[in-house]
């Protein structure tokens, strides 16, 4: 659309592949890794940078970047987009911290004019709460096309490969349950993790303690197309999120869910509202009523002996043609052409 994009973030131990991005990215150093001081330092840096930086549109990604963007938007009279990737306040576990974020949201959200979110469930909650119109733009990938001459990934012979991928190997994402599940699956199943997260070291320790290192493989983050070379050859894609009726995970719709569809593999997932809606609509997998490891293993064994698996796999082809960025970008373009 002719925009010169600048991405602003903070430095961390993660080795982001910034050299591969088609736009400029800068990251501020921060002496704090988490907590109130980390947010205070980053928001102060962001405010000062934006104050002296010319911009036509500010794009605030989630509530933890909204305040400095909002202040600059008011001071400079430029356009502001608020991009709510999740029901942010429900992701905050500490009650005192949650109250602070809720107070900030209550002050700023009703004053916003251009808001997007990632699914209909979050849209409905926020529109009802704040009476602000929201546009849904889902985080779906481009249609996956293999790179000609791409290196063929060789898996151990005659194994059914289960995969859990993405940056979010964090708490409450079901990674621990996925490992424990492998105790109950026969040796012709293997589990691959591709990515990183806050519980990675913990996961590796569990694997060693249970002597499952022959059945579970950890792979560091990969460029997208290289990662998808693994994914497309797997048996099932796993989306395990610990969901209850009172937290943000109920509305979860992770990127890896759509990656699995583009890779052409069926999905086994937690029973979130948005996940269930898509699985039911396209008939591309199964969802779980429990994250009890033995019950997950039982469901996966059932799938491996079920002729419906082939139907699910075939259905991912039609689903991938609809759930792709080629379609979704038209919503974004229309949104950007009508900023207020």
C-alpha positions in Angstrom: 0.0 0.0 0.0 3.0 2.3 -0.2 3.7 2.5 3.5 7.3 2.6 4.9 7.0 0.3 7.9 9.0 0.5 11.1 8.7 -2.2 13.7 9.6 -1.2 17.3 10.2 -3.7 20.1 12.6 -4.4 22.9 15.8 -6.5 23.0 15.7 -9.9 24.5 17.7 -13.2 24.5 15.7 -14.4 21.5 17.6 -14.4 18.3 15.0 -12.9 16.0 15.7 -13.2 12.3 15.4 -9.5 11.7 17.6 -9.5 8.6 14.9 -11.4 6.8 12.1 -8.9 7.3 11.0 -6.7 4.4 10.9 -3.6 6.6 13.0 -1.9 9.2 13.0 -3.1 12.8 14.6 -1.6 15.9 14.7 -2.9 19.5 15.4 -0.9 22.6 17.7 -2.3 25.3 15.9 -3.0 28.6 17.6 -3.9 31.9 14.4 -5.7 33.0 13.1 -8.9 31.5 9.6 -8.8 32.9 7.3 -7.1 35.4 6.2 -3.5 36.0 9.7 -2.0 35.6 10.1 -3.6 32.2 6.9 -2.2 31.0 7.7 1.3 32.5 11.1 1.4 30.8 9.8 0.2 27.4 6.8 2.5 27.4 9.0 5.5 28.3 11.4 4.7 25.5 8.6 4.2 23.1 7.0 7.5 24.0 10.2 9.5 23.6 11.0 7.8 20.3 7.6 8.5 18.9 7.6 12.0 20.1 10.5 12.9 17.8 9.6 10.5 15.0 7.4 11.5 12.0 4.6 9.0 11.3 1.3 9.0 9.4 -0.1 6.0 11.3 0.7 4.6 14.7 0.0 0.9 15.2 -0.2 -0.2 18.9 0.1 -4.0 19.3 -1.9 -5.0 22.4 -2.6 -3.1 25.5 1.0 -3.0 26.8 2.0 -0.6 23.9 -1.2 1.4 23.8 -0.6 4.3 26.2 2.5 6.0 24.6 0.9 5.5 21.2 -2.4 7.0 22.4 -0.7 10.1 23.9 1.3 10.7 20.7 -1.9 10.3 18.7 -3.6 13.0 20.7 -0.6 15.3 20.8 0.2 15.1 17.1 -3.3 14.5 15.7 -2.3 11.5 13.6 -4.1 8.3 13.1 -3.9 5.4 15.5 -4.7 1.7 15.0 -5.2 -0.5 18.1 -4.4 -4.1 17.3 -5.7 -6.4 20.1 -4.3 -9.8 19.5 -5.9 -11.3 22.6 -8.3 -10.5 25.4 -5.3 -8.9 27.1 -6.5 -8.3 30.7 -7.5 -11.9 31.1 -4.0 -13.0 30.3 -2.6 -11.2 33.4 -2.5 -13.6 36.3 -1.7 -11.3 39.2 -4.9 -9.6 40.5 -3.2 -6.3 41.3 -1.5 -6.2 37.9 -4.8 -7.1 36.1 -6.6 -4.2 37.9 -4.0 -1.8 36.6 -4.4 -3.0 33.0 -8.2 -3.1 33.3 -8.2 0.5 34.5 -6.0 1.6 31.6 -8.1 -0.3 29.1 -11.3 1.3 30.5 -9.9 4.8 30.1 -8.4 4.4 26.6 -10.6 1.8 24.7 -13.8 4.0 24.5 -11.7 6.8 22.9 -10.4 4.6 20.1 -11.6 4.9 16.5 -9.7 2.2 14.6 -9.6 -1.2 16.3 -8.8 -4.7 15.0 -8.8 -8.1 16.6 -8.0 -11.6 15.6 -11.4 -13.3 15.9 -15.1 -12.9 16.3 -15.2 -13.9 20.0 -12.9 -11.1 21.1 -14.7 -8.7 18.8 -18.1 -9.4 20.4 -16.7 -9.1 24.0 -15.1 -5.7 23.3 -17.9 -4.3 21.2 -20.4 -5.1 24.0 -18.1 -3.7 26.7 -17.0 -0.5 25.0 -19.4 0.1 22.1 -16.5 0.6 19.8 -16.7 -1.1 16.3 -14.0 -3.7 15.7 -12.7 -5.2 12.5 -11.6 -8.9 12.5 -8.3 -9.6 10.8 -7.1 -13.1 11.5 -3.4 -14.1 11.6 -3.5 -16.5 8.7 -0.5 -17.3 6.6 -0.1 -17.1 2.8 -0.9 -20.3 0.9 2.0 -22.6 1.4 3.9 -23.3 -1.7 7.0 -25.5 -1.5 10.3 -23.9 -2.6 11.6 -25.7 -5.7 14.6 -27.7 -4.7 13.9 -27.4 -1.0 15.8 -29.9 1.1 13.7 -33.0 1.9 13.3 -33.5 5.6 13.9 -37.2 6.4 12.0 -38.5 9.5 12.8 -41.8 11.2 11.2 -44.5 9.1 7.5 -45.6 9.5 6.9 -43.2 12.4 3.8 -41.1 12.9 5.1 -37.6 13.7 3.1 -35.3 16.0 4.1 -31.7 16.0 3.8 -28.7 18.2 5.4 -25.6 16.7 5.7 -21.9 17.3 7.2 -19.3 19.6 4.5 -20.1 22.3 6.1 -23.0 24.2 5.0 -21.2 27.3 2.9 -22.0 30.4 -0.7 -23.2 29.9 0.0 -24.1 26.3 -0.2 -27.8 26.9 3.4 -28.7 26.1 3.9 -30.5 29.3 0.8 -32.6 28.7 2.1 -33.4 25.2 5.3 -34.8 26.6 3.5 -36.9 29.3 1.1 -38.2 26.6 4.0 -39.8 24.8 4.3 -42.3 27.7 1.0 -43.8 26.6 1.7 -44.0 22.9 3.6 -46.9 21.2 7.0 -46.5 19.7 5.8 -45.8 16.2 4.8 -42.3 17.4 7.2 -39.4 17.8 6.7 -35.8 19.0 8.5 -32.8 17.5 8.7 -29.4 19.1 9.8 -26.6 16.8 10.2 -23.2 18.5 11.0 -21.7 21.9 9.3 -20.4 25.0 9.5 -19.8 28.7 9.1 -23.5 29.7 11.6 -25.0 27.2 14.2 -25.9 29.8 11.5 -27.4 31.9 10.2 -29.5 29.0 13.7 -30.9 28.2 14.1 -31.9 31.9 10.8 -33.8 31.9 11.8 -35.6 28.7 15.1 -36.7 30.4 13.5 -37.6 33.6 11.0 -39.8 31.8 13.6 -41.2 29.5 11.6 -40.2 26.4 14.5 -38.6 24.5 14.1 -41.3 21.8 10.5 -40.3 21.1 10.7 -36.5 21.5 12.8 -34.1 19.4 13.4 -30.4 20.1 14.2 -28.1 17.2 15.2 -24.4 17.5 13.1 -21.8 15.7 13.3 -22.0 11.9 12.5 -19.6 9.1 8.8 -20.2 8.2 9.2 -22.1 4.9 11.9 -24.4 6.4 9.6 -25.1 9.4 6.7 -25.9 7.1 8.9 -28.5 5.4 8.8 -30.4 8.7 5.1 -29.7 9.3 3.8 -30.8 6.0 5.1 -34.4 6.6 3.7 -34.8 10.0 0.7 -36.9 11.0 -1.1 -34.5 13.3 -0.7 -30.9 14.4 -1.2 -30.3 18.2 -2.9 -27.2 19.7 -3.1 -27.9 23.4 -4.2 -24.9 25.5 -5.5 -25.1 29.1 -8.9 -23.6 28.8 -11.4 -22.6 31.4 -14.6 -20.5 31.0 -13.1 -17.4 32.7 -9.9 -16.7 30.9 -8.6 -15.5 27.6 -7.6 -19.0 26.4 -11.2 -19.7 25.7 -10.9 -17.3 22.7 -7.5 -18.6 21.6 -6.8 -19.0 17.9 -3.1 -19.5 17.6 -1.1 -19.0 14.4 0.1 -22.6 14.4 -3.5 -23.8 14.0 -3.6 -22.1 10.5 0.0 -23.3 9.7 -1.1 -26.9 10.2 -4.0 -26.3 7.8 -1.7 -24.8 5.2 0.7 -27.7 5.6 -2.2 -30.1 4.9 -2.2 -32.0 8.2 -5.3 -32.6 10.4 -5.4 -30.9 13.9 -6.0 -32.2 17.4 -6.9 -29.2 19.6 -8.3 -28.0 22.9 -12.0 -27.1 22.8 -11.7 -23.3 22.5 -14.7 -21.4 20.9 -12.9 -20.3 17.8 -10.9 -23.5 17.3 -14.0 -25.6 17.6 -15.9 -23.4 15.1 -13.2 -23.8 12.4 -12.7 -27.6 13.0 -16.5 -28.1 12.8 -16.9 -25.9 9.7 -14.2 -27.5 7.6 -14.1 -31.0 9.2 -10.3 -31.0 9.6 -9.7 -32.7 12.9 -10.8 -33.4 16.4 -10.9 -31.4 19.7 -10.3 -32.7 23.2 -12.6 -32.7 26.2 -9.6 -33.2 28.5 -5.8 -32.6 28.6 -5.3 -35.7 30.7 -2.2 -37.2 29.0 -3.6 -40.8 28.9 -6.9 -39.5 27.4 -5.1 -37.5 24.7 -3.0 -40.6 23.8 -6.2 -42.6 23.6 -7.8 -40.1 21.2 -4.7 -40.0 19.0 -4.6 -43.8 18.8 -8.3 -43.7 17.9 -7.5 -41.2 15.1 -4.7 -43.3 13.8 -7.1 -46.2 13.2 -9.9 -44.1 11.9 -10.7 -43.9 8.2 -12.0 -40.4 8.8 -8.4 -39.2 9.1 -8.1 -39.3 5.3 -11.2 -37.2 4.9 -9.8 -34.6 7.4 -6.5 -34.5 5.5 -8.3 -34.0 2.2 -10.5 -31.2 3.7 -7.4 -29.2 4.7 -6.9 -28.5 1.0 -10.1 -26.6 0.6 -9.8 -25.0 4.0 -6.3 -23.7 3.2 -7.6 -22.0 0.1 -10.1 -20.0 2.3 -8.0 -19.5 5.4 -5.1 -17.7 3.8 -3.6 -14.2 3.8 -4.4 -13.8 0.1 -8.0 -13.5 1.2 -7.5 -11.9 4.6 -5.3 -9.0 3.3 -8.3 -7.6 1.4 -9.9 -6.9 4.8 -6.8 -5.1 6.0 -6.5 -3.0 2.9 -10.1 -1.9 3.1 -9.5 -1.1 6.8 -6.4 1.0 6.1 -8.2 2.9 3.3 -10.9 4.0 5.8 -9.0 5.0 8.9 -10.6 7.7 11.0 
